[in-house]
Amino acid sequence: MTIAASESEYWQKYLYFTNELKKFLVCEDWETFNSLLEERQKMQSEPAEPLQAELYDEINRLDQELKSLLSQKLYQMKQSQQVSRAYESMGQEDTGLWMDRKR
């Protein structure tokens, strides 16, 4: 295997992890998302050569999508938690459980 091929494989694998992160974020599989995120972070600590501009742009675009999706999910969770707390303050403690089952 040539050096160029291994570099290309490295960035293709990195792109694959980035795409998979997005899939598991959308379906809210937090354990798998976290596991893939850790794997991708390990890759970032490995030395790699500069990548092709096209691949770099694709990874950058996906990273921005991930950030946006993660912000949306966080907002939705906070919103749901606030609604649940509001009902609990009115003496309806099981409302949060009901709301979780409704999703």
ZADO-1210 file (C-alpha; in nm, 4 decimals, padded with zeros to 6 digits):
<atoms>
<atom x="00.0000" y="00.0000" z="00.0000" code="MET" pos="1"/>
<atom x="00.1360" y="00.3389" z="-00.0900" code="THR" pos="2"/>
<atom x="00.1502" y="00.6331" z="00.1455" code="ILE" pos="3"/>
<atom x="-00.1018" y="00.8251" z="-00.0655" code="ALA" pos="4"/>
<atom x="-00.3457" y="00.5332" z="-00.0510" code="ALA" pos="5"/>
<atom x="-00.3173" y="00.5036" z="00.3272" code="SER" pos="6"/>
<atom x="-00.3729" y="00.8788" z="00.3665" code="GLU" pos="7"/>
<atom x="-00.6769" y="00.8581" z="00.1430" code="SER" pos="8"/>
<atom x="-00.8091" y="00.5617" z="00.3426" code="GLU" pos="9"/>
<atom x="-00.7533" y="00.7538" z="00.6652" code="TYR" pos="10"/>
<atom x="-00.9649" y="01.0471" z="00.5502" code="TRP" pos="11"/>
<atom x="-01.2285" y="00.8215" z="00.3954" code="GLN" pos="12"/>
<atom x="-01.2581" y="00.6442" z="00.7316" code="LYS" pos="13"/>
<atom x="-01.2785" y="00.9818" z="00.9065" code="TYR" pos="14"/>
<atom x="-01.5556" y="01.0875" z="00.6676" code="LEU" pos="15"/>
<atom x="-01.7349" y="00.7580" z="00.7317" code="TYR" pos="16"/>
<atom x="-01.7281" y="00.8159" z="01.1094" code="PHE" pos="17"/>
<atom x="-01.8601" y="01.1685" z="01.0555" code="THR" pos="18"/>
<atom x="-02.1503" y="01.0419" z="00.8428" code="ASN" pos="19"/>
<atom x="-02.2320" y="00.7725" z="01.0969" code="GLU" pos="20"/>
<atom x="-02.2290" y="01.0287" z="01.3784" code="LEU" pos="21"/>
<atom x="-02.5009" y="01.2206" z="01.1997" code="LYS" pos="22"/>
<atom x="-02.7174" y="00.9086" z="01.1567" code="LYS" pos="23"/>
<atom x="-02.6999" y="00.8145" z="01.5242" code="PHE" pos="24"/>
<atom x="-02.7563" y="01.1726" z="01.6356" code="LEU" pos="25"/>
<atom x="-03.0764" y="01.1936" z="01.4308" code="VAL" pos="26"/>
<atom x="-03.2130" y="00.8687" z="01.5772" code="CYS" pos="27"/>
<atom x="-03.0939" y="00.9720" z="01.9265" code="GLU" pos="28"/>
<atom x="-02.8836" y="00.6615" z="01.9873" code="ASP" pos="29"/>
<atom x="-02.6602" y="00.8387" z="02.2376" code="TRP" pos="30"/>
<atom x="-02.4434" y="00.5410" z="02.3321" code="GLU" pos="31"/>
<atom x="-02.3455" y="00.4643" z="01.9738" code="THR" pos="32"/>
<atom x="-02.3069" y="00.8343" z="01.8980" code="PHE" pos="33"/>
<atom x="-02.0687" y="00.8763" z="02.1910" code="ASN" pos="34"/>
<atom x="-01.8732" y="00.5646" z="02.0960" code="SER" pos="35"/>
<atom x="-01.8275" y="00.6838" z="01.7373" code="LEU" pos="36"/>
<atom x="-01.7345" y="01.0301" z="01.8578" code="LEU" pos="37"/>
<atom x="-01.4615" y="00.8804" z="02.0770" code="GLU" pos="38"/>
<atom x="-01.3303" y="00.6750" z="01.7829" code="GLU" pos="39"/>
<atom x="-01.3214" y="00.9828" z="01.5622" code="ARG" pos="40"/>
<atom x="-01.1401" y="01.1795" z="01.8323" code="GLN" pos="41"/>
<atom x="-00.8791" y="00.9025" z="01.8555" code="LYS" pos="42"/>
<atom x="-00.8267" y="00.9372" z="01.4810" code="MET" pos="43"/>
<atom x="-00.7712" y="01.3097" z="01.5217" code="GLN" pos="44"/>
<atom x="-00.4772" y="01.2404" z="01.7497" code="SER" pos="45"/>
<atom x="-00.3123" y="01.0223" z="01.4840" code="GLU" pos="46"/>
<atom x="-00.0755" y="01.1982" z="01.2473" code="PRO" pos="47"/>
<atom x="-00.2199" y="01.2499" z="00.9019" code="ALA" pos="48"/>
<atom x="-00.1191" y="01.4291" z="00.5887" code="GLU" pos="49"/>
<atom x="-00.3225" y="01.7171" z="00.4500" code="PRO" pos="50"/>
<atom x="-00.6310" y="01.6002" z="00.2678" code="LEU" pos="51"/>
<atom x="-00.7817" y="01.6885" z="-00.0641" code="GLN" pos="52"/>
<atom x="-00.9777" y="02.0123" z="-00.0662" code="ALA" pos="53"/>
<atom x="-01.2965" y="01.8352" z="-00.1782" code="GLU" pos="54"/>
<atom x="-01.2826" y="01.5834" z="00.1057" code="LEU" pos="55"/>
<atom x="-01.1946" y="01.8587" z="00.3526" code="TYR" pos="56"/>
<atom x="-01.4998" y="02.0581" z="00.2420" code="ASP" pos="57"/>
<atom x="-01.7243" y="01.7532" z="00.2798" code="GLU" pos="58"/>
<atom x="-01.5963" y="01.6792" z="00.6320" code="ILE" pos="59"/>
<atom x="-01.6310" y="02.0462" z="00.7269" code="ASN" pos="60"/>
<atom x="-01.9882" y="02.0571" z="00.5961" code="ARG" pos="61"/>
<atom x="-02.0811" y="01.7445" z="00.7907" code="LEU" pos="62"/>
<atom x="-01.9201" y="01.8828" z="01.1062" code="ASP" pos="63"/>
<atom x="-02.1364" y="02.1945" z="01.0741" code="GLN" pos="64"/>
<atom x="-02.4477" y="01.9793" z="01.0262" code="GLU" pos="65"/>
<atom x="-02.3542" y="01.7770" z="01.3359" code="LEU" pos="66"/>
<atom x="-02.3136" y="02.0918" z="01.5424" code="LYS" pos="67"/>
<atom x="-02.6497" y="02.2210" z="01.4253" code="SER" pos="68"/>
<atom x="-02.8286" y="01.8903" z="01.4892" code="LEU" pos="69"/>
<atom x="-02.6688" y="01.8565" z="01.8299" code="LEU" pos="70"/>
<atom x="-02.7814" y="02.2092" z="01.9218" code="SER" pos="71"/>
<atom x="-03.1361" y="02.1285" z="01.8087" code="GLN" pos="72"/>
<atom x="-03.1455" y="01.8055" z="02.0087" code="LYS" pos="73"/>
<atom x="-03.0115" y="01.9829" z="02.3159" code="LEU" pos="74"/>
<atom x="-03.2737" y="02.2559" z="02.2820" code="TYR" pos="75"/>
<atom x="-03.5515" y="01.9959" z="02.2443" code="GLN" pos="76"/>
<atom x="-03.4328" y="01.8095" z="02.5532" code="MET" pos="77"/>
<atom x="-03.4139" y="02.1292" z="02.7585" code="LYS" pos="78"/>
<atom x="-03.7589" y="02.2328" z="02.6388" code="GLN" pos="79"/>
<atom x="-03.9050" y="01.8939" z="02.7304" code="SER" pos="80"/>
<atom x="-03.7364" y="01.9063" z="03.0698" code="GLN" pos="81"/>
<atom x="-03.8750" y="02.2546" z="03.1384" code="GLN" pos="82"/>
<atom x="-04.2286" y="02.1452" z="03.0490" code="VAL" pos="83"/>
<atom x="-04.1939" y="01.8390" z="03.2696" code="SER" pos="84"/>
<atom x="-04.0695" y="02.0512" z="03.5610" code="ARG" pos="85"/>
<atom x="-04.3555" y="02.2953" z="03.5139" code="ALA" pos="86"/>
<atom x="-04.6093" y="02.0142" z="03.5474" code="TYR" pos="87"/>
<atom x="-04.4231" y="01.8663" z="03.8435" code="GLU" pos="88"/>
<atom x="-04.4364" y="02.2010" z="04.0226" code="SER" pos="89"/>
<atom x="-04.8150" y="02.1807" z="03.9922" code="MET" pos="90"/>
<atom x="-04.8166" y="01.8471" z="04.1755" code="GLY" pos="91"/>
<atom x="-04.8281" y="01.6167" z="03.8753" code="GLN" pos="92"/>
<atom x="-04.5080" y="01.4175" z="03.9284" code="GLU" pos="93"/>
<atom x="-04.5753" y="01.1447" z="03.6705" code="ASP" pos="94"/>
<atom x="-04.6164" y="01.3878" z="03.3808" code="THR" pos="95"/>
<atom x="-04.2512" y="01.3595" z="03.2825" code="GLY" pos="96"/>
<atom x="-04.2842" y="00.9836" z="03.2492" code="LEU" pos="97"/>
<atom x="-04.5969" y="01.0254" z="03.0416" code="TRP" pos="98"/>
<atom x="-04.4183" y="01.2716" z="02.8130" code="MET" pos="99"/>
<atom x="-04.1228" y="01.0336" z="02.7701" code="ASP" pos="100"/>
<atom x="-04.3544" y="00.7516" z="02.6630" code="ARG" pos="101"/>
<atom x="-04.5368" y="00.9774" z="02.4188" code="LYS" pos="102"/>
<atom x="-04.2208" y="01.0361" z="02.2100" code="ARG" pos="103"/>
</atoms>
